[in-house]
Amino acid sequence: MKKDGAQLAVGDKAPAFRAVAVGGEFGDGREIALSDFRGPPVVLYFYPKDDTPGCTVQACSLRDSWNSLRGLAKVFGVSVDSAKSHGKFIEKYQLPFPLLSDPEKEIVNTYGVWVEKSMYGKKYMGTERSTFVIDGTGRIAAILRKVKPEEHVGLVRAALEKLMAK
């Protein structure tokens, strides 16, 4: 396994993790591990913050495409927000998929998406909007970096269709 912050590549074994999942089949929260999901593909989409404009567009586009996506993969949003924050975000926008809470920044660091960002000349650390598609054997099948929220669903669907065609 690569050390924290290392650049992951397609074909690499997806880094293992444990986290609290909120929403979807996990209700108010339950700890899960990536290893719980061998078989179907897993989509981990990393986003900066609950209930912010871009993150809301991204989550709601997934929600609006949920009927066509849910049969293709297990989908999890991941941010450093608390489980309580996730619960409010899910309720406000009626999100049908679970969100993983990573307040200790273990998953974002392991996947290399906790990065230095810049806004109005000010530098700060934050989550890079990125998505990892993991095949049923636990290997990374696709990596979508610096995704635009409005393009996310189409890119995820294309990556899943490519994976299914193999």
VEXDOKE-316787 format. One record per residue: x, y, z of N, C-alpha, C in turn; residue number from 1; residue in one letter. Coordinates in pm, whole numbers, m for minus. Layout:
BEGIN
- nc1 | nc2 | nc3 | cac1 | cac2 | cac3 | cc1 | cc2 | cc3 | n | res
- X | Y | Z | X | Y | Z | X | Y | Z | NUM | A
...
END
This chain:
BEGIN
- nc1 | nc2 | nc3 | cac1 | cac2 | cac3 | cc1 | cc2 | cc3 | n | res
- 85 | m118 | 0 | 0 | 0 | 0 | 89 | 123 | 0 | 1 | M
- 46 | 223 | m76 | 123 | 347 | m82 | 106 | 424 | 48 | 2 | K
- 209 | 502 | 82 | 198 | 581 | 204 | 102 | 698 | 183 | 3 | K
- 56 | 757 | 292 | m39 | 867 | 286 | 7 | 974 | 189 | 4 | D
- m87 | 1024 | 111 | m60 | 1135 | 21 | 4 | 1092 | m110 | 5 | G
- 41 | 965 | m124 | 103 | 920 | m249 | m2 | 924 | m360 | 6 | A
- 44 | 948 | m480 | m47 | 954 | m594 | m90 | 813 | m631 | 7 | Q
- m219 | 787 | m625 | m273 | 657 | m664 | m291 | 655 | m815 | 8 | L
- m290 | 534 | m872 | m304 | 519 | m1016 | m404 | 408 | m1047 | 9 | A
- m462 | 413 | m1166 | m551 | 308 | m1212 | m473 | 177 | m1207 | 10 | V
- m538 | 73 | m1154 | m475 | m58 | m1139 | m423 | m84 | m999 | 11 | G
- m400 | 23 | m922 | m354 | 6 | m783 | m465 | m57 | m699 | 12 | D
- m425 | m126 | m595 | m521 | m175 | m496 | m575 | m52 | m424 | 13 | K
- m706 | m42 | m413 | m767 | 71 | m344 | m732 | 67 | m196 | 14 | A
- m688 | 178 | m139 | m655 | 179 | 4 | m775 | 142 | 91 | 15 | P
- m751 | 55 | 187 | m857 | 14 | 279 | m892 | 131 | 372 | 16 | A
- m1013 | 130 | 420 | m1054 | 232 | 518 | m1171 | 180 | 599 | 17 | F
- m1193 | 245 | 712 | m1312 | 228 | 795 | m1367 | 368 | 817 | 18 | R
- m1498 | 383 | 812 | m1560 | 514 | 833 | m1706 | 495 | 871 | 19 | A
- m1764 | 600 | 926 | m1908 | 600 | 956 | m1983 | 642 | 831 | 20 | V
- m2074 | 555 | 788 | m2161 | 584 | 674 | m2296 | 631 | 728 | 21 | A
- m2344 | 741 | 672 | m2473 | 799 | 712 | m2561 | 805 | 588 | 22 | V
- m2688 | 770 | 604 | m2783 | 780 | 494 | m2793 | 651 | 415 | 23 | G
- m2884 | 653 | 318 | m2908 | 533 | 239 | m2943 | 417 | 329 | 24 | G
- m2887 | 301 | 304 | m2916 | 182 | 384 | m2855 | 186 | 523 | 25 | E
- m2774 | 289 | 552 | m2704 | 298 | 681 | m2772 | 391 | 781 | 26 | F
- m2883 | 452 | 740 | m2963 | 533 | 832 | m2882 | 642 | 902 | 27 | G
- m2893 | 646 | 1034 | m2827 | 750 | 1114 | m2677 | 727 | 1132 | 28 | D
- m2628 | 615 | 1082 | m2484 | 593 | 1087 | m2443 | 455 | 1132 | 29 | G
- m2346 | 399 | 1061 | m2291 | 269 | 1094 | m2150 | 264 | 1037 | 30 | R
- m2058 | 205 | 1112 | m1921 | 194 | 1063 | m1914 | 87 | 954 | 31 | E
- m1845 | 122 | 846 | m1825 | 28 | 736 | m1677 | 26 | 700 | 32 | I
- m1640 | m71 | 619 | m1505 | m80 | 565 | m1517 | m106 | 415 | 33 | A
- m1418 | m62 | 339 | m1418 | m88 | 196 | m1430 | m238 | 169 | 34 | L
- m1366 | m320 | 251 | m1369 | m465 | 232 | m1509 | m525 | 246 | 35 | S
- m1605 | m449 | 299 | m1743 | m497 | 310 | m1811 | m506 | 174 | 36 | D
- m1749 | m448 | 71 | m1817 | m431 | m58 | m1746 | m499 | m173 | 37 | F
- m1697 | m619 | m154 | m1638 | m695 | m265 | m1751 | m745 | m354 | 38 | R
- m1730 | m737 | m484 | m1831 | m781 | m579 | m1873 | m667 | m668 | 39 | G
- m1968 | m585 | m624 | m2008 | m473 | m709 | m1902 | m362 | m705 | 40 | P
- m1894 | m283 | m812 | m1802 | m169 | m808 | m1843 | m71 | m698 | 41 | P
- m1745 | 4 | m650 | m1768 | 108 | m550 | m1722 | 241 | m609 | 42 | V
- m1804 | 343 | m593 | m1767 | 478 | m633 | m1749 | 559 | m506 | 43 | V
- m1628 | 611 | m487 | m1600 | 703 | m376 | m1583 | 841 | m437 | 44 | L
- m1678 | 930 | m409 | m1661 | 1065 | m460 | m1630 | 1158 | m344 | 45 | Y
- m1516 | 1223 | m353 | m1467 | 1314 | m250 | m1512 | 1455 | m285 | 46 | F
- m1567 | 1524 | m186 | m1614 | 1661 | m208 | m1576 | 1747 | m89 | 47 | Y
- m1561 | 1878 | m111 | m1510 | 1966 | m5 | m1598 | 1982 | 119 | 48 | P
- m1728 | 2010 | 103 | m1806 | 2045 | 222 | m1956 | 2031 | 196 | 49 | K
- m2026 | 1976 | 297 | m2171 | 1964 | 289 | m2237 | 2100 | 268 | 50 | D
- m2344 | 2099 | 188 | m2434 | 2214 | 173 | m2365 | 2342 | 125 | 51 | D
- m2263 | 2327 | 39 | m2203 | 2442 | m28 | m2247 | 2434 | m175 | 52 | T
- m2240 | 2544 | m249 | m2300 | 2544 | m384 | m2253 | 2431 | m476 | 53 | P
- m2123 | 2415 | m497 | m2075 | 2312 | m589 | m2105 | 2172 | m540 | 54 | G
- m2088 | 2151 | m410 | m2112 | 2018 | m353 | m2260 | 1982 | m359 | 55 | C
- m2347 | 2081 | m346 | m2491 | 2057 | m355 | m2529 | 2022 | m499 | 56 | T
- m2473 | 2093 | m597 | m2498 | 2060 | m738 | m2455 | 1917 | m766 | 57 | V
- m2336 | 1881 | m719 | m2283 | 1747 | m742 | m2372 | 1640 | m678 | 58 | Q
- m2407 | 1658 | m552 | m2489 | 1560 | m480 | m2628 | 1549 | m542 | 59 | A
- m2688 | 1662 | m576 | m2824 | 1659 | m632 | m2826 | 1598 | m772 | 60 | C
- m2718 | 1615 | m850 | m2715 | 1550 | m982 | m2705 | 1398 | m966 | 61 | S
- m2631 | 1353 | m865 | m2629 | 1209 | m836 | m2766 | 1162 | m791 | 62 | L
- m2830 | 1240 | m705 | m2965 | 1206 | m658 | m3060 | 1193 | m778 | 63 | R
- m3054 | 1291 | m870 | m3146 | 1293 | m983 | m3121 | 1179 | m1082 | 64 | D
- m3000 | 1123 | m1080 | m2965 | 1011 | m1168 | m2962 | 878 | m1093 | 65 | S
- m3010 | 879 | m969 | m2995 | 763 | m882 | m3056 | 636 | m939 | 66 | W
- m3173 | 645 | m1002 | m3238 | 524 | m1053 | m3151 | 450 | m1153 | 67 | N
- m3073 | 522 | m1233 | m2987 | 456 | m1331 | m2851 | 418 | m1273 | 68 | S
- m2808 | 482 | m1165 | m2676 | 455 | m1107 | m2675 | 345 | m1001 | 69 | L
- m2780 | 336 | m924 | m2777 | 247 | m807 | m2758 | 101 | m841 | 70 | R
- m2799 | 60 | m959 | m2779 | m79 | m999 | m2639 | m107 | m1052 | 71 | G
- m2563 | 0 | m1078 | m2429 | m16 | m1136 | m2319 | m26 | m1031 | 72 | L
- m2337 | 40 | m915 | m2229 | 46 | m816 | m2283 | 91 | m681 | 73 | A
- m2202 | 67 | m579 | m2226 | 125 | m447 | m2163 | 264 | m451 | 74 | K
- m2238 | 368 | m423 | m2189 | 505 | m432 | m2182 | 565 | m292 | 75 | V
- m2066 | 625 | m261 | m2045 | 691 | m132 | m1983 | 828 | m156 | 76 | F
- m2043 | 931 | m99 | m1979 | 1061 | m94 | m1887 | 1062 | 28 | 77 | G
- m1773 | 1129 | 18 | m1678 | 1134 | 130 | m1635 | 1278 | 152 | 78 | V
- m1649 | 1325 | 276 | m1596 | 1456 | 313 | m1550 | 1451 | 458 | 79 | S
- m1482 | 1556 | 500 | m1431 | 1562 | 637 | m1537 | 1614 | 734 | 80 | V
- m1659 | 1637 | 685 | m1768 | 1682 | 771 | m1810 | 1572 | 868 | 81 | D
- m1875 | 1612 | 976 | m1922 | 1518 | 1077 | m2042 | 1438 | 1028 | 82 | S
- m2069 | 1328 | 1095 | m2187 | 1247 | 1063 | m2314 | 1331 | 1081 | 83 | A
- m2316 | 1418 | 1181 | m2433 | 1503 | 1204 | m2455 | 1598 | 1086 | 84 | K
- m2348 | 1659 | 1037 | m2355 | 1747 | 921 | m2407 | 1670 | 800 | 85 | S
- m2354 | 1549 | 780 | m2400 | 1464 | 669 | m2549 | 1438 | 679 | 86 | H
- m2596 | 1406 | 799 | m2738 | 1379 | 818 | m2825 | 1497 | 777 | 87 | G
- m2784 | 1618 | 813 | m2860 | 1738 | 776 | m2858 | 1759 | 624 | 88 | K
- m2742 | 1738 | 562 | m2727 | 1754 | 417 | m2817 | 1653 | 344 | 89 | F
- m2813 | 1529 | 389 | m2895 | 1423 | 328 | m3044 | 1457 | 341 | 90 | I
- m3084 | 1500 | 460 | m3226 | 1531 | 483 | m3270 | 1651 | 400 | 91 | E
- m3190 | 1757 | 398 | m3227 | 1879 | 326 | m3248 | 1854 | 177 | 92 | K
- m3163 | 1769 | 117 | m3170 | 1747 | m27 | m3221 | 1609 | m66 | 93 | Y
- m3270 | 1532 | 32 | m3327 | 1399 | 6 | m3230 | 1312 | m75 | 94 | Q
- m3107 | 1305 | m27 | m3004 | 1225 | m96 | m3026 | 1077 | m66 | 95 | L
- m3034 | 992 | m169 | m3064 | 850 | m147 | m2941 | 763 | m122 | 96 | P
- m2822 | 821 | m130 | m2698 | 743 | m114 | m2627 | 788 | 14 | 97 | F
- m2542 | 701 | 69 | m2473 | 733 | 194 | m2352 | 825 | 175 | 98 | P
- m2322 | 897 | 281 | m2203 | 982 | 288 | m2113 | 928 | 398 | 99 | L
- m1983 | 928 | 374 | m1886 | 883 | 472 | m1825 | 1002 | 542 | 100 | L
- m1818 | 994 | 674 | m1761 | 1101 | 755 | m1615 | 1070 | 783 | 101 | S
- m1527 | 1166 | 749 | m1382 | 1148 | 764 | m1320 | 1268 | 839 | 102 | D
- m1369 | 1297 | 961 | m1320 | 1416 | 1032 | m1172 | 1408 | 1070 | 103 | P
- m1118 | 1288 | 1082 | m975 | 1272 | 1115 | m887 | 1282 | 990 | 104 | E
- m952 | 1296 | 874 | m884 | 1312 | 745 | m799 | 1191 | 706 | 105 | K
- m836 | 1075 | 754 | m760 | 953 | 721 | m783 | 910 | 576 | 106 | E
- m909 | 910 | 533 | m939 | 864 | 396 | m889 | 966 | 295 | 107 | I
- m915 | 1095 | 318 | m872 | 1197 | 221 | m720 | 1198 | 207 | 108 | V
- m648 | 1174 | 316 | m501 | 1168 | 308 | m456 | 1041 | 235 | 109 | N
- m515 | 928 | 268 | m477 | 802 | 205 | m501 | 803 | 54 | 110 | T
- m610 | 866 | 13 | m642 | 873 | m130 | m576 | 993 | m199 | 111 | Y
- m501 | 1073 | m123 | m425 | 1183 | m182 | m509 | 1299 | m229 | 112 | G
- m626 | 1320 | m166 | m712 | 1431 | m209 | m719 | 1544 | m106 | 113 | V
- m644 | 1535 | 3 | m632 | 1646 | 99 | m513 | 1727 | 49 | 114 | W
- m542 | 1840 | m14 | m440 | 1914 | m88 | m441 | 2061 | m52 | 115 | V
- m333 | 2128 | m90 | m328 | 2273 | m74 | m412 | 2336 | m185 | 116 | E
- m498 | 2428 | m145 | m584 | 2498 | m238 | m559 | 2648 | m223 | 117 | K
- m613 | 2724 | m313 | m594 | 2868 | m308 | m723 | 2937 | m350 | 118 | S
- m764 | 3037 | m274 | m880 | 3118 | m309 | m849 | 3263 | m274 | 119 | M
- m863 | 3349 | m373 | m835 | 3491 | m356 | m694 | 3513 | m301 | 120 | Y
- m600 | 3430 | m349 | m461 | 3444 | m307 | m427 | 3382 | m173 | 121 | G
- m528 | 3335 | m101 | m505 | 3274 | 30 | m492 | 3123 | 13 | 122 | K
- m387 | 3065 | 69 | m365 | 2920 | 60 | m423 | 2852 | 184 | 123 | K
- m483 | 2735 | 163 | m541 | 2659 | 272 | m547 | 2512 | 230 | 124 | Y
- m568 | 2423 | 325 | m582 | 2281 | 296 | m730 | 2246 | 283 | 125 | M
- m760 | 2162 | 185 | m898 | 2120 | 164 | m904 | 1996 | 77 | 126 | G
- m1026 | 1948 | 58 | m1048 | 1827 | m21 | m1060 | 1862 | m168 | 127 | T
- m980 | 1794 | m250 | m991 | 1807 | m395 | m1111 | 1727 | m440 | 128 | E
- m1195 | 1787 | m522 | m1314 | 1720 | m573 | m1268 | 1611 | m671 | 129 | R
- m1265 | 1487 | m626 | m1214 | 1376 | m705 | m1299 | 1252 | m680 | 130 | S
- m1299 | 1162 | m778 | m1377 | 1039 | m766 | m1291 | 920 | m804 | 131 | T
- m1307 | 813 | m726 | m1236 | 687 | m752 | m1341 | 579 | m776 | 132 | F
- m1329 | 511 | m890 | m1415 | 398 | m920 | m1332 | 273 | m892 | 133 | V
- m1383 | 188 | m803 | m1310 | 70 | m757 | m1385 | m54 | m807 | 134 | I
- m1312 | m143 | m873 | m1378 | m262 | m927 | m1412 | m362 | m816 | 135 | D
- m1480 | m468 | m852 | m1527 | m566 | m755 | m1418 | m644 | m684 | 136 | G
- m1293 | m633 | m733 | m1182 | m702 | m667 | m1102 | m608 | m578 | 137 | T
- m1143 | m480 | m572 | m1074 | m385 | m485 | m963 | m306 | m554 | 138 | G
- m959 | m309 | m687 | m859 | m233 | m761 | m922 | m106 | m819 | 139 | R
- m841 | m1 | m829 | m890 | 126 | m883 | m905 | 113 | m1034 | 140 | I
- m1028 | 132 | m1082 | m1058 | 118 | m1225 | m1057 | 254 | m1295 | 141 | A
- m1086 | 361 | m1223 | m1086 | 495 | m1283 | m1064 | 599 | m1173 | 142 | A
- m995 | 706 | m1211 | m975 | 820 | m1121 | m1015 | 946 | m1196 | 143 | I
- m1107 | 1019 | m1137 | m1155 | 1144 | m1195 | m1112 | 1256 | m1101 | 144 | L
- m1015 | 1337 | m1142 | m962 | 1443 | m1056 | m1016 | 1578 | m1096 | 145 | R
- m1030 | 1665 | m994 | m1074 | 1804 | m1014 | m1200 | 1809 | m1100 | 146 | K
- m1296 | 1728 | m1063 | m1421 | 1713 | m1136 | m1505 | 1840 | m1122 | 147 | V
- m1568 | 1882 | m1231 | m1665 | 1991 | m1225 | m1798 | 1930 | m1180 | 148 | K
- m1864 | 1991 | m1080 | m1986 | 1930 | m1024 | m2091 | 1895 | m1128 | 149 | P
- m2111 | 1982 | m1226 | m2216 | 1958 | m1326 | m2179 | 1850 | m1427 | 150 | E
- m2052 | 1809 | m1433 | m2008 | 1704 | m1526 | m1990 | 1568 | m1457 | 151 | E
- m2001 | 1567 | m1326 | m1966 | 1450 | m1247 | m2044 | 1325 | m1285 | 152 | H
- m2175 | 1333 | m1290 | m2258 | 1214 | m1315 | m2223 | 1150 | m1448 | 153 | V
- m2207 | 1229 | m1551 | m2173 | 1175 | m1683 | m2040 | 1103 | m1682 | 154 | G
- m1941 | 1160 | m1613 | m1809 | 1098 | m1604 | m1813 | 967 | m1526 | 155 | L
- m1890 | 966 | m1417 | m1903 | 844 | m1336 | m1973 | 735 | m1418 | 156 | V
- m2081 | 772 | m1485 | m2155 | 674 | m1565 | m2063 | 616 | m1674 | 157 | R
- m1987 | 701 | m1742 | m1896 | 653 | m1847 | m1791 | 559 | m1789 | 158 | A
- m1736 | 591 | m1673 | m1635 | 505 | m1611 | m1695 | 370 | m1572 | 159 | A
- m1818 | 371 | m1521 | m1884 | 246 | m1483 | m1918 | 161 | m1607 | 160 | L
- m1962 | 226 | m1713 | m1995 | 153 | m1836 | m1869 | 90 | m1895 | 161 | E
- m1757 | 163 | m1890 | m1630 | 109 | m1939 | m1588 | m13 | m1856 | 162 | K
- m1606 | m1 | m1724 | m1571 | m111 | m1634 | m1659 | m234 | m1663 | 163 | L
- m1788 | m211 | m1683 | m1882 | m322 | m1707 | m1854 | m390 | m1843 | 164 | M
- m1798 | m315 | m1937 | m1772 | m370 | m2071 | m1651 | m464 | m2071 | 165 | A
- m1570 | m460 | m1965 | m1449 | m545 | m1960 | m1486 | m691 | m1939 | 166 | K
END
